[in-house]
Amino acid sequence: MRRLWMLVALGALAAWPLACSTTYERRDPTGERFPTVTGETLEKNAVTLPDDLAGEPALLIVGYKQRTQFDVDRWLLGLAQSQTTIRLYEVPTLPGALARVASGFIDNGMRSGIPEEDWKLVVTLYSDARPVAKFTGTENGLPARVLLLDRDGVVRWFHDRGYSVGTLQSLREAIAAVKTR
């Protein structure tokens, strides 16, 4: 029995570096092209961002932690209530190696909490998560990162300090401007 506990402890210690992901300093990538990354929707379809946006502006709501869902939901509710129309993706971004190993478990958990009709809007990044993590920063990863991309995949509006009604209005103005370009 003691030997079993020793093996479990050694296994946990060996896995620790895989579970810890690097923290990147928060940064505002406005004016830069979003990195080309491939993820999978909860419907299990591959999506390459921003290439698969077909030249349309899009809003990406990026989350790095499970608890970020509260902020994501506030953004989604605010956008729906204000009748804001734009192509939209929720992008859970999990750069750690441990997340890749547990991806099936994580995706099934998300499927159980998200209505099936919205699965096509959730693009999870595992192996391509690091470029996005570096692009926005993961420091204080609790608030969602909200990125408005123009037709060329360039970030035209960025926010990473949590939802507010005033910030939603600023986003709506930016969306209107991007749509008229």
VENFENLIN-V225332 format. One line per field, one symbol per residue. ss: DSSP state (H for helix, E for strand, - for the rest). phi: phi as a letter, one per 40 degrees, with the letter a starting at -180 (. if undefined). psi: psi as a letter, one per 40 degrees, with the letter a starting at -180 (. if undefined). Layout:
ss: ???
phi: ???
psi: ???
//
This chain:
ss: -HHHHHHHHHHHHHHHHHH-------------E---EEEEE----EEEE-HHH----EEEEEE--HHHHHHHHHHHHHHHH-----EEEEEEE---HHHHH-HHHHHHHHHHH--HHHHHHEEEE---HHHHHHHH--------EEEEE----EEEEEE-----HHHHHHHHHHHHHHHH-
phi: .ccccccccccccccdccccbccbccaccdgbccccbbbbcccgbcbbbcdccfgbcabbbcbbbdccdccdccccccccccfcbacbbcbcbbccccccccdcccccccccbbddccdccbbcbbcbcddcdccbgbdfccccbbbcbcccgccbaaaabgcacccccccdcccdccccc
psi: ddddddddddddddeddddhiihihiiheheihhihihahieefhhhhiedeefeiiihhhhheideedddddddddddddefhhihhhhghhgeidddddedddddddddeehideedeehhhhcdfddddddddiehgediihhhhiadeehhehihfeiiiddddddddddddddde.
//
